[in-house]
Each structure stands twice: as structure tokens, then as C-alpha cells.
Amino acid sequence: MAASPRTGRTRWTRLFTRLLVIVGVLATVFVTGAALSTPTDRPQADPTAVALPPGTGAPQSIPPLSPSTPQSLRIPAIDLSIPLISLGLNADGTVEVPTDYAQAGWYRHGPTPGEAGSAVILGHVDSYQGPAVFSHLRELRPGDRVEITRADSSIAEFAVTTVATYPKTQFPAEQVYANTDGNHLQLVTCGGDFDSQARSYRSNVVVYTTMISTSPDSARHPTG
């Protein structure tokens, strides 16, 4: 059974105090590990955001699902379809990031995608070898679909509401990790200007999404 809004809010409120400490260093850890190259195409000055056009309104959130580990991620607009790994905390209390630049991972100390609250998936934008798994993430626009296939064989479909870039010193931890108003999925990668001396990006790109539908895996991918 899915957690009630009050139960979900209490659960993630307790976690948020810890996340403020953990995620406060996320941008630095994530950006440093995510990119050592200097791509030629850059986002505009920070902070930036691409949101739903006026008058269109945000997608309506639907009732949350029960917990179920995410297995794969599909984003048709950028031709991305990948399995997901699980990410936790490092020994020093910082958030883990994938060691493989071709992988993206779900932060397992938060909700699973489809549960009440904000699930978070992280991936690299590039490396010294070239583009990484989330190299095209910033190209997403409001209305684009994000599909998560879960261990219970259900598919949770989300719609992009906003794409924003934040300086790492202004990373909105509460908004990304602790929003309990509905069921959301945030996708996080590096962005902004590249600091060649520090060999890291100065910002993070966050794609905000809201769940709009669910279906059995067999209904979305029929056999026979």
C-alpha cells in the first residue's frame, strides 16, 4: 500500500535534515566527478530555467504508487533508454555518483519513482572521453516524457515541467530532494560554465517532472 500524504511528508521531512548536510556538498562532489573535458556548447548564464508556457498549467499529478525499485529509464525526446543502478552515500556522508559515465543511478535514500515525494536520478554529462549518459538532458523541454520501469513491472510516466540550471553554491536541496507535494522525479547532471582550472562544472542542471500516468509493463511493451 502506498504511503499516505501525511506519512510520506513525515518520512521525507525527517530525511530532509540529513539531506541538507548531504546535498549541501552534492554539487561540488557531483560536478567534480562528472566532467573533465570542455565541450564547446554551453548553457546560457546561470541561473536559468525553461518552464511551461504561460496558460498551459502544470501536469496534474496522480495518486502515488507503492514503493518499487526502478529498473530502467527511457526518455524518447533525447533517444535515451538505459538500465538504472542504485546510489547511496559514500563513507564521508556525501551522495554517491555513478563510477561509469554511461550509467545513471537512483538515490535510494529517497522515494522510488512513482511514490509520494521526490525521487532523484543522477548521471554524468561528459568525461575526458566525450559525452556521457546525460549529455542531452538539458535539451529536454516541458511536456517531454520520462518513463521509469519498476521492479513490480509497472511503468511510471512523468512529464517534464521545468528545466533549470543552478550555480552549485545555490543548489536547491529542499526543492530537489524533499518536495512532498505530489509525486515527482528529478533528473540531475552537471551544467553551466566549465572551470578549466578546477576541471569541473560550476553548475548543475535539474529536470523537474511530475507523474502523469501508470501502466503495466506488458501494456506498454506487448509481446507476441
C-alpha contacts under 8 A as a table, 3 or more apart, distances in Angstrom:
res1	aa1	res2	aa2	distance
1	M	65	L	7.86
1	M	66	S	5.46
2	A	64	P	6.48
2	A	65	L	5.54
2	A	66	S	4.08
2	A	67	P	6.90
2	A	115	E	7.03
2	A	116	A	7.88
3	A	6	R	7.96
3	A	7	T	5.76
3	A	8	G	5.61
3	A	66	S	7.16
3	A	115	E	7.76
3	A	116	A	7.10
4	S	7	T	5.07
4	S	8	G	5.95
5	P	8	G	5.05
5	P	9	R	5.91
5	P	116	A	6.91
5	P	180	T	7.76
6	R	9	R	5.08
6	R	10	T	6.13
7	T	10	T	5.20
7	T	11	R	6.11
8	G	11	R	5.11
8	G	12	W	6.20
8	G	116	A	6.17
8	G	117	G	6.85
8	G	180	T	7.05
9	R	12	W	5.38
9	R	13	T	5.87
9	R	117	G	7.50
9	R	180	T	5.63
10	T	13	T	5.09
10	T	14	R	6.28
11	R	14	R	5.45
11	R	15	L	6.55
12	W	15	L	4.84
12	W	16	F	5.99
12	W	110	G	7.55
12	W	117	G	7.45
12	W	178	A	6.07
12	W	180	T	7.28
13	T	16	F	5.04
13	T	17	T	7.18
13	T	178	A	6.94
14	R	17	T	6.20
14	R	18	R	7.60
15	L	18	R	5.41
15	L	19	L	6.17
15	L	178	A	7.97
16	F	19	L	4.70
16	F	20	L	6.07
16	F	174	E	7.09
16	F	177	Y	7.58
16	F	178	A	6.02
17	T	20	L	5.40
17	T	21	V	7.10
18	R	21	V	5.51
18	R	22	I	6.28
19	L	22	I	4.73
19	L	23	V	5.32
19	L	24	G	7.61
19	L	173	A	7.32
19	L	177	Y	7.59
20	L	23	V	5.47
20	L	24	G	5.67
20	L	173	A	6.45
20	L	174	E	7.45
21	V	24	G	5.32
21	V	25	V	7.33
22	I	25	V	6.06
22	I	26	L	6.72
22	I	93	G	6.18
22	I	94	T	5.31
22	I	95	V	6.48
23	V	26	L	4.53
23	V	27	A	7.42
23	V	94	T	7.24
23	V	95	V	6.99
23	V	173	A	6.03
24	G	27	A	7.22
24	G	171	F	7.45
24	G	173	A	7.08
25	V	28	T	5.45
25	V	29	V	6.19
25	V	94	T	6.73
26	L	29	V	5.20
26	L	30	F	5.61
26	L	94	T	6.71
26	L	95	V	6.20
27	A	30	F	5.17
27	A	31	V	5.64
27	A	168	K	4.94
27	A	169	T	7.54
27	A	171	F	6.81
27	A	203	S	7.24
27	A	204	N	6.64
28	T	31	V	5.37
28	T	32	T	5.96
28	T	168	K	6.63
29	V	32	T	5.39
29	V	33	G	6.26
29	V	94	T	7.55
29	V	95	V	7.86
30	F	33	G	5.37
30	F	34	A	5.90
30	F	97	V	6.51
30	F	189	T	7.79
30	F	190	C	7.36
31	V	34	A	5.10
31	V	35	A	6.74
31	V	189	T	7.84
31	V	190	C	5.58
31	V	200	S	5.65
31	V	201	Y	5.40
31	V	202	R	7.21
31	V	203	S	7.31
31	V	204	N	7.28
32	T	35	A	6.58
32	T	36	L	7.85
32	T	199	R	6.97
32	T	200	S	4.73
32	T	201	Y	6.90
33	G	36	L	7.82
33	G	97	V	7.87
33	G	200	S	7.57
34	A	101	Y	7.71
34	A	123	G	7.93
34	A	124	H	4.87
34	A	125	V	6.36
34	A	126	D	6.33
34	A	127	S	6.37
34	A	189	T	7.92
34	A	190	C	6.73
34	A	200	S	7.47
35	A	38	T	7.94
35	A	124	H	7.18
35	A	125	V	6.69
35	A	126	D	5.09
35	A	127	S	4.42
35	A	128	Y	6.76
35	A	190	C	7.72
35	A	199	R	7.36
35	A	200	S	5.93
35	A	201	Y	6.95
36	L	126	D	7.51
36	L	127	S	5.12
36	L	128	Y	4.94
36	L	199	R	5.46
36	L	200	S	6.26
37	S	126	D	7.14
37	S	127	S	5.63
37	S	128	Y	4.54
37	S	129	Q	7.58
37	S	130	G	7.23
37	S	199	R	7.61
38	T	194	F	6.36
38	T	196	S	7.44
39	P	42	R	7.23
42	R	191	G	7.64
42	R	192	G	6.37
42	R	193	D	6.60
43	P	191	G	6.99
43	P	192	G	5.49
43	P	193	D	7.47
44	Q	48	T	7.08
44	Q	192	G	7.08
45	A	48	T	6.72
45	A	192	G	7.05
46	D	165	T	6.08
46	D	166	Y	6.01
46	D	167	P	6.35
46	D	192	G	6.72
46	D	203	S	7.74
47	P	164	A	7.17
47	P	165	T	5.26
47	P	166	Y	4.90
47	P	167	P	6.54
48	T	164	A	5.40
48	T	165	T	5.09
48	T	166	Y	7.09
49	A	162	T	6.65
49	A	163	V	5.35
49	A	164	A	3.94
49	A	165	T	6.27
50	V	141	R	7.00
50	V	142	P	7.44
50	V	162	T	5.51
50	V	163	V	5.02
50	V	164	A	6.29
51	A	141	R	7.70
51	A	142	P	6.12
51	A	161	T	6.01
51	A	162	T	4.33
51	A	163	V	6.48
52	L	56	T	6.60
52	L	57	G	6.93
52	L	58	A	6.97
52	L	142	P	5.42
52	L	143	G	7.74
52	L	161	T	6.00
52	L	162	T	6.69
53	P	56	T	5.88
53	P	57	G	7.84
54	P	57	G	7.19
58	A	161	T	6.47
59	P	159	A	6.98
59	P	161	T	7.43
59	P	210	T	6.73
59	P	212	I	6.71
60	Q	210	T	7.69
60	Q	211	M	7.91
60	Q	212	I	6.42
61	S	182	G	6.11
61	S	183	N	6.66
61	S	210	T	6.13
61	S	211	M	5.61
61	S	212	I	5.63
62	I	182	G	7.78
62	I	183	N	7.67
62	I	211	M	6.58
62	I	212	I	6.02
62	I	213	S	6.97
63	P	183	N	7.92
64	P	114	G	5.68
64	P	115	E	4.95
64	P	116	A	5.27
64	P	182	G	7.72
64	P	183	N	6.19
65	L	114	G	5.19
65	L	115	E	4.99
65	L	116	A	7.43
66	S	114	G	7.46
66	S	115	E	5.96
67	P	111	P	7.37
67	P	112	T	5.76
67	P	113	P	7.99
67	P	114	G	7.53
67	P	115	E	5.93
68	S	112	T	6.11
68	S	113	P	7.83
68	S	150	R	5.89
68	S	151	A	5.66
68	S	152	D	6.12
69	T	112	T	5.96
69	T	113	P	7.84
69	T	150	R	5.60
69	T	151	A	5.34
69	T	152	D	7.89
70	P	73	L	7.97
70	P	84	L	6.85
70	P	106	W	7.42
70	P	112	T	6.67
70	P	113	P	6.67
70	P	148	I	6.39
70	P	149	T	5.96
70	P	150	R	4.23
70	P	151	A	6.07
71	Q	83	P	5.87
71	Q	84	L	5.40
71	Q	85	I	7.57
71	Q	148	I	7.24
71	Q	149	T	5.56
71	Q	150	R	5.12
71	Q	151	A	6.01
72	S	81	S	7.36
72	S	82	I	5.65
72	S	83	P	4.03
72	S	84	L	4.95
72	S	148	I	5.75
72	S	149	T	5.26
72	S	150	R	7.13
73	L	80	L	7.71
73	L	81	S	5.72
73	L	82	I	5.43
73	L	83	P	6.17
73	L	84	L	6.62
73	L	146	V	7.29
73	L	147	E	5.82
73	L	148	I	4.85
73	L	149	T	6.64
74	R	79	D	7.86
74	R	80	L	5.58
74	R	81	S	4.29
74	R	82	I	6.54
74	R	146	V	5.93
74	R	147	E	5.00
74	R	148	I	6.48
75	I	78	I	5.97
75	I	79	D	6.11
75	I	80	L	5.08
75	I	81	S	6.42
75	I	144	D	7.93
75	I	145	R	6.20
75	I	146	V	4.83
75	I	147	E	6.39
76	P	79	D	4.76
76	P	80	L	6.17
76	P	81	S	7.77
76	P	145	R	6.94
76	P	146	V	7.44
77	A	80	L	7.78
77	A	140	L	7.04
77	A	144	D	6.40
77	A	145	R	7.30
78	I	136	H	6.45
78	I	137	L	7.47
78	I	139	E	7.66
78	I	140	L	7.37
82	I	103	Q	7.56
82	I	104	A	7.90
83	P	103	Q	7.60
83	P	104	A	7.74
84	L	103	Q	6.91
84	L	104	A	5.66
84	L	105	G	5.22
84	L	106	W	6.77
85	I	103	Q	7.29
85	I	104	A	6.44
85	I	105	G	4.52
85	I	106	W	6.33
86	S	105	G	5.23
86	S	106	W	5.12
86	S	107	Y	6.32
86	S	108	R	6.10
87	L	95	V	7.65
87	L	96	E	5.61
87	L	97	V	6.69
87	L	98	P	7.43
87	L	105	G	5.67
87	L	106	W	5.68
87	L	107	Y	4.84
87	L	108	R	5.86
88	G	95	V	6.20
88	G	96	E	5.53
88	G	107	Y	5.88
88	G	108	R	5.83
88	G	109	H	6.55
89	L	92	D	7.77
89	L	93	G	5.57
89	L	94	T	5.54
89	L	95	V	4.61
89	L	96	E	5.14
90	N	93	G	5.28
90	N	94	T	5.30
90	N	95	V	6.07
90	N	96	E	5.65
91	A	94	T	7.43
97	V	105	G	7.35
97	V	122	L	6.81
97	V	123	G	7.06
98	P	101	Y	6.65
98	P	103	Q	6.22
98	P	104	A	6.34
98	P	105	G	6.48
98	P	122	L	7.81
98	P	123	G	6.66
98	P	124	H	7.63
99	T	103	Q	7.90
100	D	103	Q	5.49
101	Y	104	A	7.87
101	Y	123	G	7.34
101	Y	124	H	5.76
101	Y	125	V	7.96
101	Y	126	D	7.07
101	Y	127	S	7.13
101	Y	132	A	5.29
101	Y	133	V	6.30
102	A	124	H	7.76
102	A	132	A	5.53
102	A	133	V	4.79
103	Q	123	G	6.52
103	Q	124	H	7.88
103	Q	133	V	6.13
104	A	121	I	6.70
104	A	122	L	5.59
104	A	123	G	4.39
104	A	124	H	7.42
104	A	133	V	6.85
104	A	134	F	7.94
105	G	121	I	5.36
105	G	122	L	5.41
105	G	123	G	6.53
106	W	112	T	7.96
106	W	119	A	7.54
106	W	120	V	5.86
106	W	121	I	4.34
106	W	122	L	6.52
107	Y	110	G	6.05
107	Y	119	A	7.28
107	Y	120	V	5.67
107	Y	121	I	6.13
107	Y	122	L	7.54
108	R	111	P	7.10
108	R	112	T	7.22
110	G	118	S	7.13
110	G	119	A	5.86
110	G	120	V	7.28
110	G	177	Y	7.38
111	P	114	G	7.92
111	P	115	E	5.79
111	P	116	A	7.02
111	P	117	G	6.30
111	P	118	S	6.24
111	P	119	A	4.99
112	T	115	E	5.59
112	T	119	A	5.63
113	P	118	S	7.64
113	P	119	A	5.22
113	P	120	V	7.86
113	P	148	I	7.13
113	P	156	A	7.16
113	P	183	N	7.78
113	P	184	H	7.21
113	P	185	L	6.17
114	G	119	A	7.87
114	G	156	A	5.92
114	G	183	N	6.05
114	G	184	H	7.18
114	G	185	L	7.92
114	G	211	M	6.77
115	E	118	S	7.91
115	E	119	A	7.78
115	E	183	N	5.93
116	A	180	T	6.46
116	A	181	D	7.78
116	A	182	G	5.81
116	A	183	N	4.48
116	A	184	H	7.43
117	G	178	A	6.83
117	G	179	N	5.72
117	G	180	T	4.04
117	G	181	D	6.51
117	G	182	G	5.95
117	G	183	N	4.88
117	G	184	H	6.05
118	S	176	V	6.88
118	S	177	Y	5.65
118	S	178	A	6.15
118	S	179	N	5.65
118	S	180	T	6.47
118	S	183	N	6.11
118	S	184	H	4.70
118	S	185	L	5.49
118	S	186	Q	6.84
119	A	177	Y	7.06
119	A	184	H	6.19
119	A	185	L	4.71
119	A	186	Q	6.19
120	V	176	V	7.54
120	V	177	Y	6.89
120	V	185	L	5.72
120	V	186	Q	4.79
120	V	187	L	5.92
120	V	188	V	7.36
121	I	185	L	7.57
121	I	186	Q	6.32
121	I	187	L	4.93
121	I	188	V	6.28
122	L	187	L	5.90
122	L	188	V	4.84
122	L	189	T	6.03
123	G	133	V	6.34
123	G	134	F	5.78
123	G	187	L	7.93
123	G	188	V	6.56
123	G	189	T	5.48
124	H	127	S	7.78
124	H	132	A	5.69
124	H	133	V	6.03
124	H	134	F	5.66
124	H	135	S	7.30
124	H	189	T	5.60
124	H	190	C	6.65
125	V	131	P	6.30
125	V	132	A	4.95
125	V	133	V	6.26
125	V	134	F	4.72
125	V	135	S	4.29
125	V	136	H	7.70
125	V	137	L	7.99
125	V	189	T	5.97
125	V	190	C	5.81
125	V	191	G	7.60
126	D	129	Q	7.53
126	D	130	G	5.55
126	D	131	P	4.19
126	D	132	A	4.16
126	D	133	V	7.44
126	D	134	F	7.62
126	D	135	S	6.14
127	S	130	G	5.33
127	S	131	P	6.45
127	S	132	A	6.56
131	P	134	F	7.93
131	P	135	S	5.49
132	A	135	S	5.35
133	V	136	H	7.99
134	F	137	L	5.08
134	F	189	T	6.62
135	S	138	R	7.67
136	H	139	E	5.49
136	H	140	L	7.57
137	L	140	L	5.84
137	L	189	T	7.72
137	L	207	V	7.64
138	R	163	V	6.86
138	R	205	V	6.67
138	R	207	V	7.55
140	L	144	D	6.50
140	L	160	V	7.60
140	L	163	V	7.14
140	L	207	V	7.80
141	R	144	D	5.81
141	R	160	V	6.56
141	R	161	T	7.70
141	R	162	T	7.26
141	R	163	V	6.85
142	P	159	A	7.12
142	P	160	V	4.66
142	P	161	T	4.74
142	P	162	T	5.90
142	P	163	V	7.55
143	G	159	A	5.27
143	G	160	V	5.12
143	G	161	T	6.51
144	D	159	A	5.63
144	D	160	V	5.35
145	R	157	E	6.78
145	R	158	F	5.67
145	R	159	A	4.73
145	R	160	V	6.36
146	V	157	E	5.77
146	V	158	F	5.01
146	V	159	A	6.20
146	V	160	V	7.40
146	V	209	T	7.93
147	E	155	I	6.56
147	E	156	A	5.80
147	E	157	E	4.52
147	E	158	F	6.24
148	I	155	I	5.51
148	I	156	A	5.21
148	I	157	E	6.41
149	T	153	S	6.50
149	T	154	S	5.97
149	T	155	I	4.49
149	T	156	A	6.56
149	T	217	D	7.06
150	R	153	S	5.42
150	R	154	S	5.51
150	R	155	I	6.14
150	R	156	A	7.67
151	A	154	S	7.34
153	S	216	P	6.06
153	S	217	D	5.14
153	S	218	S	7.80
154	S	214	T	6.91
154	S	215	S	5.67
154	S	216	P	4.35
154	S	217	D	5.05
155	I	214	T	5.52
155	I	215	S	5.30
155	I	216	P	5.93
155	I	217	D	5.63
155	I	220	R	7.87
156	A	211	M	6.76
156	A	212	I	7.91
156	A	213	S	6.19
156	A	214	T	4.64
156	A	215	S	6.87
157	E	211	M	5.64
157	E	212	I	5.89
157	E	213	S	5.22
157	E	214	T	5.95
158	F	184	H	7.70
158	F	185	L	7.40
158	F	209	T	5.75
158	F	210	T	5.12
158	F	211	M	4.00
158	F	212	I	5.37
158	F	213	S	7.07
159	A	209	T	5.19
159	A	210	T	5.48
159	A	211	M	6.35
159	A	212	I	6.50
160	V	163	V	7.65
160	V	207	V	6.87
160	V	208	Y	5.84
160	V	209	T	4.23
160	V	210	T	6.68
161	T	207	V	7.78
161	T	208	Y	5.70
161	T	209	T	5.29
161	T	210	T	6.97
162	T	207	V	6.02
162	T	208	Y	5.20
162	T	209	T	7.14
163	V	205	V	7.21
163	V	206	V	5.89
163	V	207	V	4.53
163	V	208	Y	6.24
164	A	205	V	5.74
164	A	206	V	5.34
164	A	207	V	6.49
165	T	191	G	6.90
165	T	192	G	6.93
165	T	203	S	6.58
165	T	204	N	5.62
165	T	205	V	4.43
165	T	206	V	6.27
166	Y	169	T	7.99
166	Y	170	Q	6.14
166	Y	171	F	5.91
166	Y	172	P	7.99
166	Y	192	G	7.94
166	Y	203	S	5.36
166	Y	204	N	5.43
166	Y	205	V	6.55
166	Y	206	V	7.93
167	P	170	Q	5.34
167	P	171	F	6.51
167	P	192	G	7.62
167	P	202	R	5.96
167	P	203	S	4.17
167	P	204	N	6.47
168	K	171	F	5.19
168	K	202	R	6.02
168	K	203	S	4.72
168	K	204	N	6.15
171	F	204	N	7.48
172	P	175	Q	5.42
172	P	176	V	6.17
173	A	176	V	5.26
173	A	177	Y	5.77
173	A	178	A	7.35
174	E	177	Y	5.40
174	E	178	A	4.78
174	E	179	N	6.46
175	Q	178	A	5.93
175	Q	179	N	5.42
176	V	179	N	6.63
176	V	186	Q	6.45
179	N	182	G	7.82
180	T	183	N	7.15
182	G	210	T	7.70
183	N	210	T	6.17
183	N	211	M	6.03
184	H	208	Y	7.40
184	H	209	T	5.62
184	H	210	T	4.51
184	H	211	M	5.96
185	L	208	Y	6.36
185	L	209	T	5.23
185	L	210	T	6.35
185	L	211	M	7.56
186	Q	206	V	6.56
186	Q	207	V	5.57
186	Q	208	Y	4.79
186	Q	209	T	6.10
187	L	206	V	5.66
187	L	207	V	5.01
187	L	208	Y	6.75
188	V	204	N	6.88
188	V	205	V	5.78
188	V	206	V	4.70
188	V	207	V	6.54
189	T	204	N	5.71
189	T	205	V	5.32
189	T	206	V	6.71
190	C	201	Y	6.28
190	C	203	S	6.06
190	C	204	N	4.34
190	C	205	V	5.59
191	G	194	F	7.80
191	G	201	Y	6.03
191	G	202	R	7.03
191	G	203	S	5.07
191	G	204	N	4.91
191	G	205	V	5.37
192	G	201	Y	6.39
192	G	202	R	5.95
192	G	203	S	4.98
192	G	204	N	6.91
192	G	205	V	7.74
193	D	201	Y	5.87
193	D	202	R	5.73
193	D	203	S	7.10
194	F	199	R	7.19
194	F	200	S	5.87
194	F	201	Y	4.39
194	F	202	R	6.14
195	D	198	A	5.44
195	D	199	R	5.54
195	D	200	S	5.43
195	D	201	Y	5.80
195	D	202	R	6.57
196	S	199	R	4.66
196	S	200	S	6.86
201	Y	204	N	7.75
215	S	219	A	6.52
215	S	220	R	7.05
216	P	219	A	5.30
216	P	220	R	6.81
217	D	220	R	5.35
217	D	221	H	6.04
217	D	222	P	7.98
218	S	221	H	5.04
218	S	222	P	4.98
218	S	223	T	7.27
219	A	222	P	5.68
